[in-house]
Amino acid sequence: MMKGILKAMGHRVQWKRVSSSMHRVDSVGVLTRMARMGCVARRTYSVQGPLHLVHIDTNHKLIRYGLVIFGGIDGFSRKIMYLGAATDNKASTSLDFFLEGVQKYGFPLRIERLWRDVWMAVSNVHYEVLHSLEDEGVLDPSDSIHLFCAQHVFLPRLQRDLNGLG
């Protein structure tokens, strides 16, 4: 926003200079705004090349409904190696998805950034539908039969949508 204000005033300033000035003048405000926006402070690192480092993680935004999303990203190119949905959070399931990615791209974006993109493009839609079914009394997540039915219906759709991202 500050860069836009400066540009509107006819000033051309490098983003790095604007950022360092803002941190110098109002570091608490900058960090507060970053936290509010869901930004995560990143460490800089270097990777020799593609597949030298893979970030892997699981996303539990749909865990209430027994659905877990697994993801892996190449640390150099930030290419999505795999995104998969499952009904468990076992290490063996994570390994299966990882091996699929390895089979497709070979052996090893930062993963937290991926989850934000996955939430915006896929998870939040499924969450809203599942949550509305729960609010309407149609779905009870504490009932194993309800949960099985929801997983049976939503897991293939969730995986299809995740495949559209990769």
Order of alpha helices (4+ residues) and beta strands (2+ residues): alpha-alpha-beta-beta-beta-alpha-alpha-alpha-alpha
